[in-house]
Amino acid sequence: MNEVAAVTVDAVSQVYFPGTANEVRALRRLSLSIAPNEWVAVIGSNGAGKSTLLRTVAGLERPLRGRVELNGRDVTSWPEYRRASIIARIDQDPGASTAPTLSIEENLAIAAMRGERRLFRRGVTAARRKAFREALAVCNLGLEDRLQAPVGNLSGGQRQALGLVMATLTGPDVLLLDEHTSALDPKAAAQVMELTNRQVREHRLATLMVTHNMQHAIDYGDRLVMMHRGQIVLDVTNPAKAQLTVSRLIDRFHEVSGESFSNDRSLLAP
């Protein structure tokens, strides 16, 4: 019996400003399946449709055509909030996943209620506080000893680390990462990627990671997908993915797209 995919994008098309001089075909009958526990890294030039793909899976955008399924269920018409118990998402802005005026503990308490229909209570039980400390300890940033600190006082890397813990707190099936290290310095980005790897593997998450960092796409995950003009032009899985280098990947882009980048730094940007 075939395993049901955690994420299925079936012949999805998305067009912005249709019928105008500014029309953009962001996705062109794109299809992609992600198995349970599979980590897929998506790369491509600016405007390739990477973020549109992620936003479509998240429910932030409804496709013009095609279907989106989560765990075999058609969720194409579901808005983002209906997918909240299945999907967790981290954006590139460290502030997007957290509430800066609330404490670390309060942010975790809100995350712990994701998908539940009840009001937020500021009171946290001793058992839940212990669970929060244990969840934060894996970050190796000392956040477990700063539960009452305002999140606004944390660095960008610390906030992304907290966001990852919050995202996995309620056991989602799918994790969406939208260039979640792009706003960080190299040291913080490396720390967040190591934490990402630990969280994805420990929680056995189906993960879709959009990134401009080609080395991250090579080093992490099970599968690398390259997009160009709203379509997938390259799809490589391990062990072949592990043998790639950045220069070989750029060469492969030129081969499969039939085009050259005016500036390859758009692929190499962190």
VENZI-V447833 format. One record per helix or strand of 3 or more residues. SS is the DSSP state (alpha for helix, beta for strand). FROM is the first residue (numbers start at 1). TO is the last residue. Records with the same first field share a line. If there is no record, write none. Layout:
SS->FROM-TO  FROM-TO
//
This chain:
beta->7-16  24-34  39-44  65-70  87-90  174-178  206-210  223-228  231-237
alpha->50-58  80-83  104-112  126-137  143-145  151-153  156-168  186-203  214-219  241-243  246-257  265-268
//
